[in-house]
């Protein structure tokens, strides 16, 4: 049995988050005696010709494609097409969140089956069935190959869509410990276990471990799953499973001794919800002297005491998915938290002496100027908690637009309103539009708000600019004269003018606002490492000083229109749509926008009956 698992590119540049899903599949196959090749296209960025040659030479019996996000549709389609072209008899199986669009994937690509949920057991059952009865993969025996194996979607012999039902999730004891030797074999270990870069962390580690010249850093996870049900987030499984502490610590000791890891990033979606497990883990990390940080902390599951304990035991940074400072939007998102809880949690981070990043998601259904203003006020109230020394708030604030991804209530809401069309072809067109685009880009989201697109695009710049202006005035104490304000606007306008004619958008020094900030806290450079969408707000802050606040809106509108219009026609359309919306607004009754969780507003069963596709997809769309 010859088998390979390959990854798909999911961002413009390779992520340093290890391919844990692919590694788990490879390790599970070893338990049934199958050695599986790992072809990491995401890291190596092989050309189409290299991919074609690889699969032509190897002629695998089975190839698994790991599509961890739904923005991998076009790469999934391309890779499966290449494999089918050069190796017609290969069985091609898709895993990952892309399976939420299983019927489209099966009818529009060369994929033979989609694994729905965790695939470790499912793939082993497929392999054992093929090994016990070795037969070529043809349409005539497709039912035999897959029938009765839970956790699969496929097209039957007569082209009917079949879903075999959800498989029970593996227990905590069966969570696979990632084997980093797989990364060594794929010549990518240096990308996922790398030298510590942060100067402050590096200096502290060299004091703690003087015998290690180059301490390493990597990402692991302490648990799988999440207790939340955010309406913009996709997950196959309900529930939250922690890795047994003995297993987890054995893994950390191995990374510590074998690779020289002294800094850890926990990539959990829900770190700390099991308080007893977390406290034991944190105490062990403290004894080892490891410096660590964590994302995915929930605001309602922590306390000041816990943060102080984390800080004492090596934690340097903890990050929440705050998402919004508006209670209305938090209800629409079904975050299960309030703005007040978020405020308290961010304050506790600051009091414990931990760094953090303010993560926000805007543009959900129900978002308006009012909810945006609520979030801006929230961001100002807690500005000290996420603003590090020698920095500005915008450089520690990640703002993304809500993106409708298959398998989420947000996607079903868009589908129900007809924004994705009523056929599989139109739905595929949407998957194509969001493919191979940086998730942090702001030119491919659905505008759910009922507001003109120009206004919605302005929200991020407004938020960053207003909060930076607030910090510059109240914390740095910088005041600008009318002349200095005009000079700053002129410098920004000059940079924008150059950008309009094809040059890179760079805000030059010489602007009084930029020069004043840099004289106090240094040059403000964006940290592009990690997983956050960080953009400077200082250049827009000038619009929110007292001399320009009354005219900030039209000035910002012109800037954003030119930056996002892409052409003269696009610029004029953004402006015209906004002007027309503003003129007719007093005379047209506005549509009521959601104020409760989207789950209460969608009817997947009813929507599916009106659209092209099998009723078997309803179970997958609903999830668990």
Residue pairs with C-beta under 8 A, 6 or more apart in sequence:
1 34
1 61
1 62
1 127
1 130
1 131
2 37
2 58
2 59
2 60
2 61
2 62
3 29
3 34
3 36
3 37
3 60
3 61
3 62
3 63
3 64
3 127
4 36
4 37
4 38
4 39
4 58
4 60
4 62
4 63
4 64
5 22
5 25
5 26
5 36
5 37
5 38
5 39
5 63
5 64
5 65
5 66
6 22
6 38
6 39
6 40
6 41
6 63
6 64
6 65
6 66
6 79
7 19
7 22
7 39
7 40
7 41
7 42
7 43
7 66
7 68
8 41
8 42
8 65
8 66
8 67
8 68
8 72
8 75
8 76
8 79
9 41
9 42
9 45
9 72
9 75
9 436
10 42
10 68
10 69
10 71
10 72
11 438
11 439
12 438
14 42
14 43
14 45
14 191
15 42
15 531
16 191
16 192
16 194
16 219
17 219
17 267
17 531
18 178
18 180
18 183
18 192
18 218
18 219
19 40
19 42
19 43
19 66
20 178
20 221
21 66
21 68
21 95
21 96
21 119
22 38
22 40
22 64
22 66
23 38
23 176
23 178
23 179
23 182
23 183
24 119
24 120
24 176
24 178
25 36
25 64
25 66
25 95
25 119
25 120
25 123
26 36
26 38
26 179
26 182
27 120
27 176
27 178
27 179
27 182
28 120
28 121
28 123
28 124
28 176
29 35
29 36
29 123
29 124
29 127
30 36
31 124
32 124
32 127
32 128
34 127
36 64
37 58
37 60
38 182
38 185
38 186
39 46
39 54
39 186
40 186
40 188
41 51
41 75
41 79
43 186
43 188
43 191
44 186
44 187
44 188
46 54
48 78
48 82
51 79
51 82
52 82
52 85
52 86
55 63
55 82
55 83
55 86
55 87
55 90
56 86
56 87
58 87
59 87
59 89
59 90
60 87
60 90
61 89
61 90
61 91
61 130
62 90
62 91
62 92
62 93
62 126
62 127
62 130
63 83
63 87
63 90
63 91
63 92
63 93
64 93
64 94
64 95
64 119
64 123
65 76
65 79
65 80
65 92
65 93
65 94
65 95
65 111
66 95
66 96
67 73
67 75
67 76
67 94
67 95
67 96
67 97
67 98
67 99
68 96
68 97
68 98
69 96
69 97
69 98
69 405
69 439
70 97
70 98
70 100
70 101
70 234
70 405
70 406
70 407
70 431
70 434
71 405
71 434
71 435
71 436
71 437
71 439
72 96
72 98
72 435
73 98
73 101
73 105
73 428
73 431
73 432
73 434
73 435
74 431
74 432
74 435
74 436
75 435
75 436
76 94
76 98
76 105
76 109
76 111
77 108
77 109
77 110
80 92
80 94
80 109
80 110
80 111
81 109
81 110
83 90
83 92
83 110
84 90
84 92
84 110
89 136
89 137
90 137
91 112
91 113
91 126
91 130
91 137
91 145
92 110
92 111
92 112
93 111
93 112
93 113
93 114
93 115
93 123
93 126
94 105
94 111
94 113
94 114
94 115
95 114
95 115
95 119
95 123
97 234
97 236
97 405
97 406
97 407
98 105
98 114
98 406
99 105
99 114
99 115
99 116
99 153
99 620
100 234
100 405
100 406
100 407
100 620
100 621
101 406
101 407
101 427
101 431
102 114
102 116
102 153
102 161
102 163
102 617
102 620
103 153
103 161
103 424
103 613
103 614
103 616
103 617
104 424
104 427
104 428
104 431
105 111
105 114
106 112
106 113
106 114
106 153
106 154
106 155
106 161
107 155
107 424
108 424
108 428
112 137
112 142
112 154
113 126
113 146
113 152
113 153
113 154
114 152
114 153
114 154
115 122
115 123
115 151
115 152
116 151
116 152
116 153
116 163
116 166
116 167
116 236
116 620
117 151
117 166
117 167
117 169
117 236
117 237
118 151
118 167
118 169
118 170
118 236
118 237
119 151
120 170
120 174
120 176
121 151
121 167
121 170
122 149
122 150
122 151
122 152
122 167
125 149
126 145
126 146
126 149
126 152
129 145
129 149
130 145
133 144
135 141
135 144
135 145
137 145
139 157
140 157
142 154
142 155
142 156
142 157
143 156
143 157
146 152
146 154
146 162
146 164
147 162
147 164
148 164
149 164
150 164
150 165
150 166
150 167
150 168
151 164
151 165
151 166
151 167
152 162
152 163
152 164
153 161
153 162
153 163
153 164
153 616
153 620
154 161
154 162
155 161
155 162
156 162
160 614
161 613
161 614
161 616
161 617
162 616
163 616
163 617
163 619
163 620
165 619
166 236
166 619
166 624
169 237
169 239
169 241
170 241
171 241
172 241
172 242
172 243
172 244
173 244
175 224
175 241
175 243
175 244
175 247
177 243
177 247
177 250
177 251
178 220
178 251
180 189
180 192
180 193
180 218
180 254
180 255
180 258
180 259
183 189
183 192
183 193
189 259
192 218
192 219
193 216
193 217
193 218
193 255
193 259
193 261
194 216
194 217
194 218
195 214
195 215
195 216
195 217
196 202
196 205
196 214
196 215
196 216
196 217
196 262
196 263
197 217
197 529
201 263
201 291
201 316
202 215
204 291
205 212
205 215
205 262
205 263
205 291
206 212
206 215
208 262
208 289
209 215
209 262
209 289
212 260
212 262
214 260
215 260
215 261
215 262
215 263
216 259
216 260
216 261
216 262
216 263
217 261
217 262
217 263
217 264
217 265
218 255
218 259
218 261
218 263
218 264
218 265
219 264
219 265
219 266
219 267
220 251
220 252
220 255
220 264
220 265
220 266
220 267
221 243
221 266
221 267
221 268
222 242
222 243
222 248
222 266
222 268
222 271
222 277
222 278
222 281
223 240
223 241
223 242
223 243
223 268
223 270
223 271
223 273
223 274
223 277
224 237
224 240
224 241
224 243
225 235
225 237
225 238
225 239
225 240
225 241
225 269
225 270
226 233
226 235
226 240
226 269
226 270
226 296
227 239
227 240
227 270
227 273
227 298
227 301
228 270
228 298
228 334
228 335
228 336
229 334
229 336
229 599
230 321
230 323
230 333
230 334
230 335
231 332
231 333
231 334
231 364
231 408
231 409
231 410
231 413
231 597
231 598
231 599
232 333
232 361
232 364
232 402
232 403
232 404
232 405
232 408
232 409
232 410
233 408
234 405
234 406
234 407
234 408
235 269
235 407
235 623
236 407
236 623
236 624
237 624
238 624
240 270
240 273
240 274
242 274
242 277
243 251
245 277
245 280
245 281
245 284
248 281
249 281
249 284
252 261
252 264
252 284
252 285
252 288
252 290
255 261
255 264
256 262
256 288
256 290
261 290
262 289
262 290
262 291
263 290
263 291
263 292
264 285
264 290
264 291
264 292
264 293
265 292
265 293
265 294
265 295
266 292
266 293
266 294
266 295
266 296
267 295
267 296
268 294
268 295
268 296
269 296
270 296
270 298
270 301
271 278
271 294
271 295
271 296
271 297
272 278
272 294
272 297
272 298
272 301
272 302
272 306
273 298
273 301
275 301
275 306
278 306
279 306
279 309
282 309
282 310
282 313
282 314
282 315
283 313
285 292
285 313
285 314
286 312
286 313
286 314
289 314
290 314
291 314
291 316
292 314
292 315
292 316
293 315
293 316
293 317
293 318
293 319
293 355
294 315
294 317
294 318
294 319
295 318
295 319
295 531
296 319
296 321
297 318
297 319
297 320
297 345
298 320
298 321
298 337
299 320
299 322
299 337
299 341
299 342
299 344
299 345
299 346
300 336
300 337
300 341
300 345
302 345
302 348
303 348
304 348
304 351
304 352
307 315
307 318
307 348
307 349
307 351
307 352
307 354
308 352
310 318
310 352
310 354
311 352
311 353
311 354
315 354
316 354
316 355
317 354
317 355
317 356
318 349
318 354
318 356
319 356
319 357
319 359
320 342
320 345
320 346
320 356
320 359
321 335
321 359
322 342
322 346
322 358
322 359
322 360
323 329
323 330
323 333
323 335
323 359
323 360
323 361
324 330
324 333
324 335
324 339
324 360
324 361
324 362
324 364
324 371
324 375
324 378
325 339
325 342
325 343
325 360
325 374
325 375
325 376
325 377
325 378
325 379
326 339
326 370
326 371
326 372
326 374
326 375
326 378
327 338
327 339
327 374
328 366
328 371
328 374
328 595
329 364
329 366
329 367
329 371
329 375
330 337
330 338
330 339
330 342
331 595
331 596
331 597
332 364
332 365
332 366
332 594
332 595
332 596
332 597
332 598
333 361
333 364
333 597
334 409
334 597
334 598
334 599
339 374
339 378
342 378
343 378
343 381
343 382
346 356
346 358
346 382
346 385
346 386
347 382
347 385
349 356
349 385
349 386
350 356
350 382
350 384
350 385
355 388
355 396
356 385
356 386
356 396
357 386
357 396
357 397
357 398
357 532
358 379
358 382
358 386
358 393
358 396
358 397
358 398
359 398
359 532
360 375
360 379
360 397
360 398
360 399
360 400
360 463
361 399
361 400
361 401
361 402
362 372
362 375
362 399
362 400
362 401
362 402
362 459
362 460
362 463
363 401
363 402
363 445
363 447
363 448
363 449
363 456
363 459
364 402
364 410
364 448
365 410
365 413
365 448
365 449
365 593
365 594
365 598
366 448
366 449
366 593
366 594
366 595
367 448
367 449
367 451
367 456
367 459
367 593
368 449
368 451
368 593
369 451
369 455
372 459
372 462
372 463
375 463
376 462
376 463
376 466
376 467
379 393
379 397
379 463
379 467
380 466
380 467
380 470
383 393
383 467
383 470
383 471
383 475
384 475
386 393
386 396
386 397
387 393
387 396
387 471
387 475
388 396
389 521
390 521
390 522
391 521
391 524
392 468
392 471
392 472
392 517
392 521
392 524
392 536
392 537
392 538
393 464
393 467
393 468
393 470
393 471
393 537
394 464
394 465
394 467
394 468
394 534
394 535
394 536
394 537
394 538
395 524
395 526
395 527
395 534
395 536
396 534
397 463
397 464
397 467
397 534
397 537
398 532
398 533
398 534
399 460
399 463
399 464
399 533
399 535
400 439
400 440
400 533
401 442
401 445
401 456
401 460
402 410
402 445
402 448
403 410
403 434
403 439
403 444
403 445
403 446
404 410
404 411
404 413
404 414
404 445
404 446
405 411
405 434
406 431
407 620
407 621
407 623
409 597
409 598
409 599
409 602
410 448
410 598
411 420
412 598
412 602
412 604
412 607
412 621
413 448
413 598
413 601
413 602
414 420
414 446
414 448
415 427
415 607
415 611
416 601
416 602
416 603
416 607
419 446
420 426
420 427
420 430
421 427
421 429
421 430
422 610
422 611
422 612
423 611
423 612
424 612
424 613
433 444
434 444
437 443
437 444
440 533
442 457
442 460
442 564
443 564
447 453
447 456
449 456
449 593
450 590
450 591
450 593
451 581
452 574
452 577
452 578
452 581
452 582
453 574
453 577
453 578
454 557
454 560
454 561
454 564
454 574
454 575
454 577
454 578
455 578
455 581
457 560
457 564
457 574
458 553
458 556
458 557
458 560
460 535
461 537
461 540
461 556
461 559
461 560
462 540
462 556
463 537
464 535
464 536
464 537
464 540
464 541
465 537
465 539
465 540
465 541
465 542
465 543
465 544
465 552
465 556
466 541
466 544
467 537
468 537
468 538
468 540
468 541
469 541
469 542
469 543
469 544
469 545
470 544
472 478
472 513
472 516
472 517
472 538
472 541
473 479
473 545
476 517
476 520
476 521
478 513
478 516
478 517
478 520
480 488
480 512
480 513
480 516
480 542
480 545
480 547
482 547
484 512
484 513
485 512
485 513
485 542
485 545
485 547
485 548
487 511
487 512
488 511
488 512
488 513
488 514
488 542
489 542
489 548
489 555
491 507
491 508
491 510
491 511
491 514
492 507
492 511
492 539
492 542
492 559
494 508
495 505
495 506
495 507
495 508
495 539
496 505
496 559
496 562
496 563
498 505
498 506
499 505
499 562
499 563
500 562
505 563
507 514
507 536
507 539
509 515
509 518
511 539
511 542
513 538
513 539
513 541
513 542
513 545
514 538
514 539
517 524
517 538
518 524
524 536
524 538
526 534
526 535
526 536
527 534
528 534
540 556
540 559
542 548
543 549
543 552
543 555
543 556
544 552
548 555
557 575
557 578
558 575
560 574
561 571
561 574
561 575
562 571
564 570
564 574
565 571
565 572
565 573
565 574
594 601
604 618
604 621
604 622
605 618
608 615
608 617
608 618
608 621
609 615
